[in-house]
Amino acid sequence: MGFSLMPKNDSYFEDFDQAIALVLEIARCVESAVMAKPFDLGALKDVFELESQADQITARCLERLDTSFVTPLERDDIHRLITEIDDVADHYEGFAEALDVYAVTEIRPDLVDMAVSCRELVEALVKAVKVVKGLNPVEIRAATGKAKQLEDTIDTLHRNALRTLFTARPDASVLVSWKDLYDRLEETSDRGRKVALSIEHVLVRHS
């Protein structure tokens, strides 16, 4: 039996899987809340607890990274991937907080469309993260490609939503609040794209 100086350490991959799974729970919670009629801000309460759990996983992963001598991936790749996954959770939390701050009582259909596509994007990221350990290029690129395609879709939805908003010429408070909400959800999808790009970077670096 051959001997390898590279120890088998699945802990980092488990952190990735657990963190992105929590982001998916958050995405589903947001989607369910904005689709509910009537809209109830209370339906978003789980977002904050889930985001806190994601923070704990990120902190655990980074603490292990600080004390590990040998890692299964490059240290900067591990740091980048876990923090970028956490960034998606953070941006979802910011979106939920904005809904509360603006005391939103009714959700616009274009925001629902964006939330649905964001959830689908996170589902693609779950698949990408799950297969990153095996570094299978076909599986990884299929999942990251889907995520990037959905981010492009969300960009289009965002642009159309803003066009509709400005065309309606609402009063200033409505304009500011809804533009911010659209922007926050679009930025959440941007963070998801960064996760996909980081996974592709890992693939190239280790191929």
Summary of the structure (lengths in Angstrom):
residues: 207
radius of gyration: 18.6
end to end distance: 24.4
largest distance: 73.1
contacts: 670
relative contact order: 0.15
helix: 82%
strand: 0%
